[in-house]
Amino acid sequence: MDFHLTEEQQLLKETVRRFVDNELIPLESQSGAERGVMSEPVLRRLQEKTKALGLWMLDVPEEYGGAGLDLFTRCIITEEVFRSTALPFRDARLFGPEARAVLFHCTPEQKERFLFPVLRDEKLICFAQTEPDAGSDPASMRTSAVPDGDDYVLNGTKRWITGADVSDYAQVMAVTDPAKRARGGITCFIVDLKSPGIQIDKQAPVINGETTFEIVLTDVRVPKANIIGEVGDGFNLAQQWITQGRIQRHGSRQLGIAARAIDMMIDYAKVRVTFGKPLSERQAIQFMIADSVMELRAAELMVYDCAWRFDKGEDVRDLSYMVKITATEMASRVVDRAIQVHGAMGLSTELPLEWWYRQLRTIRITEGVTEVLRWRLGANLIRAKS
């Protein structure tokens, strides 16, 4: 196991770093509520540059016009990009349309209807799994799908759905076998959000300023031809996408945030003088910096190891739990220390620290609550020893 970057990966890392330094960080003049908001004209301009750099549709196979990069390499890119606050926290469109892994399980006919229009940026699709009473527990999912002729009839409510207001379709997880649920009773449907019986309601903005949506399905008819994968295999398909996300979105992204926060902490400590001495000469501050660097390094190795094993085809679900827990909690602590070092200035919306602080707090809830992941990890480890 060797995590030294290949010559090609190192060149790619340096290319992305220059792009971030030259194109993204200069856009960080926004502050407060405007931070992380990017207009479509600016996004399109940057997309043309990522295309020219060969950084287009990073996770899409080459046969579909993408770069076809492995997860380890994508993590390197993500780590660099999220040193900047210029991009929306949950928006990866800088590198092209986002086609979730579930869509690559489409049949050839489904690819023509769903996948390729997304890759051509003609259609948008959101992911709808979370429910009001289910949360991180798929066994409590209540959205039902009952067969009726050539269709399934869906009833239920999905909540905290990002992008539902602008999407054409939703990948909806619904229960097709109540006796099994998460163990083979959940199926993935592609639902046209203009279908009769669909109601999309705006929810109140959450702590990070993001607005999510609730999708209410009342007797919505969905053709059986819109089932992705096999009936009852929806939970497994969703976990494939979520597992990758825990490594890349919740792992490597947090590495980039923590690395920039540490740089800010060190730079400020060297110039800020209190009681006749720079903060950098205070042992308490030195300990904060040392602890932050050690924790970042440990999380980095965990992310790299998990991504490397994923690319080797290993089952890394338990490792992905560790990555999400470790990286998000590490970055939260590092940013908290950076705020403390900056004092009142750290609370100011002029700096990105308070914005990161709010964004990171949401990650401990979304796509697997920290306590639930710890519980699952512990249970799996105990079961493996039985």
Secondary structure, 3 states (H helix, E strand, C coil): CCCCCCHHHHHHHHHHHHHHHHHHHHHCCCCHHHCCCCCHHHHHHHHHHHHHCCCCCCCCCHHHCCCCCCHHHHHHHHHHHCCCCCCCCCCCHHHCCCCCHHHHHCCHHHHHHHHHHHHCCCCCEEEECCCCCCCCCHHHCCCEEEEECCEEEEEEEEEEECCCCCCCEEEEEEECCCCCHHHCCEEEEEEECCCCCEEEEECCCCCCCCCCEEEEEEEEEEEHHHEECCCCEHHHHHHHHHHHHHHHHHHHHHHHHHHHHHHHHHHHHHHCEECCEEHHHCHHHHHHHHHHHHHHHHHHHHHHHHHHHHHCCCCCHHHHHHHHHHHHHHHHHHHHHHHHHHHHHHHCCCCCHHHHHHHHHHHCCCCCCHHHHHHHHHHHHHHHCC
